[in-house]
Amino acid sequence: AKIEERYSSISESTVEILFLGTPHRGSKKAGYGKALATLATTVLNKPSPRLVNALQVNSEALMRLTTDFRFQLSKYEVCSSYETTPMKMHSNLVVEKHSALLEIDVEEQIPVNANHEEMYVHSALLYNKRYCIPHNLSAIFTGRNNIIQEMYKGCLATNSGETVVKQKRFVVYGLGGSGKTQACIKFAQYYRERFWGIFWIDASSQTAADQGFLEISRICGIDKDPKVVRQWLSNIQESWLLIIDNADDPSVDVSKFFPTGNRGSILLTTRNPDCRIHSTIGLCELGQMNVEEAITLLLKATGAEDVADKASRKKAFSVTQTIGFLAIAIVQAGTYIRQGLCGIEEYCDFVYTTWEISIAAIEKMGSDTSHNAELLRVFCFLHYDGISEEIFEQAWSKIYERGDLPQDIANVFYMQPQQQTAKEWDPATIREAAVLLASFSLI
């Protein structure tokens, strides 16, 4: 890329480089060059003499290439794997450990329990066996690369010869709706194959957390006891990541959810800045998005075909600035615009907050939809996970038995005045309302 401009886009788009038993330098052990040359001759029908010679011990071409390349690696994440078993008919490793490693600060070093030929099949990079994340990454997730990089440095980047003496815990704190959960999901998806298991705990309440640990017990086939699950995580040798989300309640001691010992990595999201005390490898405050990322997110949320269009980005800037560059507010604004309820140029003229304008838009749809906003107000008093139709059906049944149903209560439980003589619960209205609220990104 430095020599030929046509390769610059590849260099700029590259995030990580994986080396699988790559012979960066020669070896003092006899037969090393011969083994490499023999391997090349076997794989290629007509190997290039230059290639075979470059693989020899102390090859000038190989050493020059490796030396030049090392100086370009600081901007990339580097993962180098090395074999630990000799091939058949050979007493020595084809590529010795010291040759397979670059030994630079950003390098992650992974031993592979296989010989040189087998390591591509048994690569440690195809490692993940348990992925228990209950949420998907948003299709319009944008930016936060600096946060993902900090998580990587804390949870995965290692220095040569470093001994793990403490559990790796990274704390992400900040305003609700700033994208803390989505950033953790992005990290989990991107680096999935670096962990044997990735697990999720909702720490918004003790009950929700216990349910998370019970789900881990089900997936991993261990006793259905949160304490047993934590003890199990404390003792397994495999690498694992535990995401503890929504640790917002200051009355809940989130540290009791940590498996004991020094094993594993934990990502903790919280609105409570006091949780910073639990960090052992790093922390990050997530708040406003940077201007360019906020503009891009808004345009994605509106469904714009070209998010790079300068005129569109100029219009989007005013909107993102008005709503404070907060991720959830940007997504809600984009949803409002995408629904055709106003143009991007008109948005700032009458919007004070995205929440208020979304509610107002729903209420303007007509009297038949006024109960949708009332439903949202009820949701504010319920835990967001696991809200079911049965809750409303049971409430309707109890109130129906009383006979007298005030108008506001009828709206909440989806029993309109003309329906008060109905003797059976009809879930159609609440389902339609939930769809409408979801279309505005309110639930």
GIMONOR-V300263 format. One record per residue. N is the residue number from 1. RES is the residue in one letter. SS is DSSP state (hx for helix, st for strand, lp for the rest). BURIAL is 1 if it has 24 or more other C-alpha atoms within 12 Angstrom, else 0. Layout:
BEGIN
N;RES;SS;BURIAL, N;RES;SS;BURIAL
END
This chain:
BEGIN
1;A;lp;0, 2;K;lp;0, 3;I;lp;0, 4;E;lp;0, 5;E;hx;0, 6;R;hx;0, 7;Y;hx;0, 8;S;hx;0, 9;S;hx;0, 10;I;hx;0, 11;S;hx;0, 12;E;hx;0, 13;S;hx;0, 14;T;lp;0, 15;V;lp;0, 16;E;st;1, 17;I;st;1, 18;L;st;1, 19;F;st;1, 20;L;st;1, 21;G;lp;1, 22;T;lp;1, 23;P;lp;1, 24;H;lp;1, 25;R;lp;1, 26;G;lp;1, 27;S;lp;1, 28;K;lp;0, 29;K;lp;0, 30;A;lp;0, 31;G;lp;0, 32;Y;hx;1, 33;G;hx;1, 34;K;hx;1, 35;A;hx;1, 36;L;hx;1, 37;A;hx;1, 38;T;hx;0, 39;L;hx;1, 40;A;hx;1, 41;T;hx;0, 42;T;hx;0, 43;V;hx;0, 44;L;lp;0, 45;N;lp;0, 46;K;lp;0, 47;P;lp;0, 48;S;lp;0, 49;P;hx;0, 50;R;hx;0, 51;L;hx;0, 52;V;hx;1, 53;N;hx;0, 54;A;hx;1, 55;L;lp;1, 56;Q;lp;1, 57;V;lp;1, 58;N;lp;0, 59;S;lp;1, 60;E;hx;0, 61;A;hx;0, 62;L;hx;1, 63;M;hx;0, 64;R;hx;0, 65;L;hx;0, 66;T;hx;1, 67;T;hx;0, 68;D;hx;0, 69;F;hx;0, 70;R;hx;1, 71;F;lp;0, 72;Q;lp;0, 73;L;hx;1, 74;S;hx;0, 75;K;hx;0, 76;Y;lp;1, 77;E;st;1, 78;V;st;1, 79;C;st;1, 80;S;st;1, 81;S;st;1, 82;Y;st;1, 83;E;st;1, 84;T;lp;1, 85;T;lp;1, 86;P;lp;1, 87;M;lp;0, 88;K;lp;0, 89;M;lp;0, 90;H;lp;0, 91;S;lp;0, 92;N;lp;1, 93;L;lp;1, 94;V;lp;1, 95;V;lp;1, 96;E;lp;1, 97;K;hx;1, 98;H;hx;1, 99;S;hx;1, 100;A;hx;1, 101;L;lp;1, 102;L;lp;1, 103;E;lp;1, 104;I;lp;1, 105;D;lp;1, 106;V;lp;1, 107;E;st;1, 108;E;st;1, 109;Q;st;1, 110;I;st;1, 111;P;st;1, 112;V;st;1, 113;N;lp;0, 114;A;lp;1, 115;N;lp;1, 116;H;lp;1, 117;E;lp;1, 118;E;lp;0, 119;M;lp;1, 120;Y;lp;0, 121;V;lp;0, 122;H;lp;0, 123;S;lp;1, 124;A;lp;1, 125;L;lp;1, 126;L;lp;0, 127;Y;lp;0, 128;N;lp;1, 129;K;lp;0, 130;R;st;1, 131;Y;st;1, 132;C;lp;1, 133;I;lp;1, 134;P;lp;0, 135;H;lp;0, 136;N;lp;0, 137;L;lp;0, 138;S;lp;0, 139;A;lp;0, 140;I;lp;1, 141;F;lp;1, 142;T;lp;1, 143;G;lp;1, 144;R;lp;1, 145;N;hx;0, 146;N;hx;0, 147;I;hx;1, 148;I;hx;1, 149;Q;hx;1, 150;E;hx;1, 151;M;hx;1, 152;Y;hx;1, 153;K;hx;1, 154;G;hx;1, 155;C;hx;1, 156;L;lp;1, 157;A;lp;1, 158;T;lp;1, 159;N;lp;0, 160;S;lp;0, 161;G;lp;0, 162;E;lp;0, 163;T;lp;0, 164;V;lp;0, 165;V;lp;0, 166;K;lp;0, 167;Q;lp;1, 168;K;st;1, 169;R;st;1, 170;F;st;1, 171;V;st;1, 172;V;st;1, 173;Y;st;1, 174;G;st;1, 175;L;lp;1, 176;G;lp;1, 177;G;lp;1, 178;S;lp;1, 179;G;lp;1, 180;K;hx;1, 181;T;hx;1, 182;Q;hx;1, 183;A;hx;1, 184;C;hx;1, 185;I;hx;1, 186;K;hx;1, 187;F;hx;1, 188;A;hx;1, 189;Q;hx;1, 190;Y;hx;0, 191;Y;lp;1, 192;R;hx;1, 193;E;hx;1, 194;R;hx;1, 195;F;lp;1, 196;W;lp;1, 197;G;st;1, 198;I;st;1, 199;F;st;1, 200;W;st;1, 201;I;st;1, 202;D;st;1, 203;A;lp;1, 204;S;lp;1, 205;S;lp;1, 206;Q;hx;0, 207;T;hx;0, 208;A;hx;1, 209;A;hx;1, 210;D;hx;1, 211;Q;hx;1, 212;G;hx;1, 213;F;hx;1, 214;L;hx;1, 215;E;hx;1, 216;I;hx;1, 217;S;hx;1, 218;R;hx;0, 219;I;hx;0, 220;C;hx;1, 221;G;lp;0, 222;I;lp;0, 223;D;lp;0, 224;K;lp;0, 225;D;lp;0, 226;P;hx;1, 227;K;hx;1, 228;V;hx;0, 229;V;hx;1, 230;R;hx;1, 231;Q;hx;0, 232;W;hx;1, 233;L;hx;1, 234;S;hx;1, 235;N;hx;0, 236;I;lp;0, 237;Q;lp;0, 238;E;lp;0, 239;S;lp;1, 240;W;st;1, 241;L;st;1, 242;L;st;1, 243;I;st;1, 244;I;st;1, 245;D;st;1, 246;N;lp;1, 247;A;lp;1, 248;D;lp;1, 249;D;lp;0, 250;P;lp;0, 251;S;lp;0, 252;V;lp;0, 253;D;lp;0, 254;V;hx;1, 255;S;hx;0, 256;K;hx;0, 257;F;hx;1, 258;F;lp;1, 259;P;lp;1, 260;T;lp;1, 261;G;lp;0, 262;N;lp;0, 263;R;lp;1, 264;G;lp;1, 265;S;st;1, 266;I;st;1, 267;L;st;1, 268;L;st;1, 269;T;st;1, 270;T;st;1, 271;R;lp;1, 272;N;lp;1, 273;P;hx;1, 274;D;hx;1, 275;C;hx;1, 276;R;hx;1, 277;I;hx;0, 278;H;hx;1, 279;S;lp;1, 280;T;lp;1, 281;I;lp;1, 282;G;st;1, 283;L;st;1, 284;C;st;1, 285;E;st;1, 286;L;st;1, 287;G;lp;1, 288;Q;lp;1, 289;M;lp;1, 290;N;lp;1, 291;V;hx;1, 292;E;hx;1, 293;E;hx;1, 294;A;hx;1, 295;I;hx;1, 296;T;hx;1, 297;L;hx;1, 298;L;hx;1, 299;L;hx;1, 300;K;hx;1, 301;A;hx;1, 302;T;hx;1, 303;G;lp;1, 304;A;lp;1, 305;E;lp;0, 306;D;lp;0, 307;V;lp;1, 308;A;lp;0, 309;D;lp;0, 310;K;hx;0, 311;A;hx;0, 312;S;hx;1, 313;R;hx;1, 314;K;hx;0, 315;K;hx;1, 316;A;hx;1, 317;F;hx;1, 318;S;hx;1, 319;V;hx;1, 320;T;hx;1, 321;Q;hx;1, 322;T;hx;1, 323;I;lp;1, 324;G;lp;1, 325;F;lp;1, 326;L;lp;1, 327;A;hx;1, 328;I;hx;1, 329;A;hx;1, 330;I;hx;1, 331;V;hx;1, 332;Q;hx;1, 333;A;hx;1, 334;G;hx;1, 335;T;hx;1, 336;Y;hx;1, 337;I;hx;1, 338;R;hx;1, 339;Q;lp;0, 340;G;lp;0, 341;L;lp;0, 342;C;lp;0, 343;G;lp;0, 344;I;lp;1, 345;E;lp;0, 346;E;lp;0, 347;Y;hx;1, 348;C;hx;1, 349;D;hx;0, 350;F;hx;0, 351;V;lp;1, 352;Y;lp;0, 353;T;lp;1, 354;T;hx;1, 355;W;hx;1, 356;E;hx;0, 357;I;hx;1, 358;S;hx;1, 359;I;hx;1, 360;A;hx;1, 361;A;hx;1, 362;I;hx;1, 363;E;hx;0, 364;K;hx;0, 365;M;lp;0, 366;G;lp;0, 367;S;hx;0, 368;D;hx;0, 369;T;hx;1, 370;S;hx;1, 371;H;hx;1, 372;N;hx;1, 373;A;hx;1, 374;E;hx;1, 375;L;hx;1, 376;L;hx;1, 377;R;hx;0, 378;V;hx;0, 379;F;hx;0, 380;C;lp;0, 381;F;lp;0, 382;L;lp;0, 383;H;lp;0, 384;Y;lp;0, 385;D;lp;0, 386;G;lp;0, 387;I;lp;0, 388;S;lp;0, 389;E;hx;0, 390;E;hx;0, 391;I;hx;0, 392;F;hx;1, 393;E;hx;1, 394;Q;hx;0, 395;A;hx;0, 396;W;hx;1, 397;S;hx;1, 398;K;hx;0, 399;I;hx;0, 400;Y;hx;1, 401;E;hx;0, 402;R;hx;0, 403;G;lp;0, 404;D;lp;0, 405;L;lp;1, 406;P;lp;0, 407;Q;hx;0, 408;D;hx;0, 409;I;hx;1, 410;A;hx;1, 411;N;hx;1, 412;V;hx;1, 413;F;lp;1, 414;Y;lp;1, 415;M;lp;1, 416;Q;lp;1, 417;P;hx;0, 418;Q;hx;0, 419;Q;hx;0, 420;Q;lp;1, 421;T;lp;0, 422;A;lp;0, 423;K;lp;0, 424;E;lp;0, 425;W;lp;1, 426;D;lp;0, 427;P;lp;0, 428;A;hx;0, 429;T;hx;1, 430;I;hx;1, 431;R;hx;0, 432;E;hx;0, 433;A;hx;1, 434;A;hx;1, 435;V;hx;0, 436;L;hx;1, 437;L;hx;1, 438;A;hx;0, 439;S;hx;1, 440;F;lp;1, 441;S;lp;1, 442;L;lp;1, 443;I;lp;1
END
